Structures are given as C-alpha cells and as structure tokens.
Amino acid sequence: MGGREACWAGNAISDGYLVVYYPHLLVLPEYQGRGVGTELMRRLMARYHGFHQHMLVADGRALEFYRKCGFERAGKTEPMWIYAGHDH
C-alpha cells in the first residue's frame, strides 16, 4: 500500500459472480487507527463492486469498524458455525 511495510493482511473468497466473503482482515495494533484497514477494505470491496452479497463474520471488537465500511446485520439472520477453537 504505497510503500508501507507489511503491517496488514486481508483476503476474500468469492464465487466470481454473486457472493464474496471476507474471512480475514488483520492490521498490526501499532498501525490501527491510521486508515490502513479502511483502505484495505475499500480495495477489496472495489474488486467485488456490484456483487449481490458481501459477507463476513466480525468479532465484537470490530463491529464499529465494519459498520463504517457499510456492513450491517442481515435482517433477522442468526450467525451459526462449527468451530474447533475456544477463543469466541
């Protein structure tokens, strides 16, 4: 991102036509609040502009960030998963 060192990582998974899922967006703590994550999401979302559905699972600490990016809860949907970890 314009000469910055590797302080971020992000990716998207898509069917190439209708749906895109953003499973990871990571920014080192010392770079948070500087617009790095916002710019990364802007670039990822621009790549999939016009897709019917953009989706992600956000940790509670990241909700406000994703709301600022335009995400909102999908109606009355209930998130569900099978997860082997213990950190959520």
N, C-alpha and C positions, 0 to 999 in steps of 0.2 A: 504494500500500500504506500506508494510514493516514497520509498527509501527508508521506511521504518523497519526496525529489526523484527524478527518473528516473535510478536507479542500476542498473536491471536491464531485461532483455528476455527473453521466452520465448514459445514458441508450440507448438501441437500440430496435427497433421494426422490426421483420422480419417474412416473410412467412415460414422460416425454410429451404428454398431451393435455391432461386434465388436472392431475394432482401432484403436489410437491410437498414433501415432508422435510422439516429441518431438524435433524436429530441432535446436532451439536453446534454450539457457539461458545467458544472459550476465549476469554481475554485475561491476560495476567492481571492480578489485582492492581499492580502499580500503574497500569495503563487504563483501568476502568475510569469512566467519567470524562474521558478525553475525546469521545466520539468514535473510537475505533470500532466498537461493536455495532454502533448505529450505521457506520459506513459499510461494514461487512454485510449487515442485513440488507442495506439498500442495494448493494451489488448483487447479492443472492436473489433478492426479490425481483430485481430488474431482469435477471436472466429468465425468470419464470413469469414475467408480466403477462396478464391475460389468462393465466390458468384458472380453472374453475375453483380449485380448493388449495389453499396454503395452510398447512397444519404443523403443529408442534406440541410437545409436552413441556410445560415450563415449570421449573422449580418455583415455589412460592416467593423466594427472594428475587426472582427475575420477572415476576408478573408485570410490574410497572414499566420495566424496560420494553417488554414485548407489546404492552398496550400502546406505548409511544410509537412503536413500529406499525401500529394499525391492527394488531391481533385482538380478538375478543372471544369470550366463551361462546361456543357454538350452540346457541339456544338452550335447550334442556338436556343436552347430551351429558353423559356421565363417562369420564375417562376410566378405562379399565386396562389392565395388563397382567401378564405373568412375569414376575421379576424375581431373579435369584438373589439380588443384593439385599442389604439391610440398612441402607442409608436414607430411605424415604419412608 
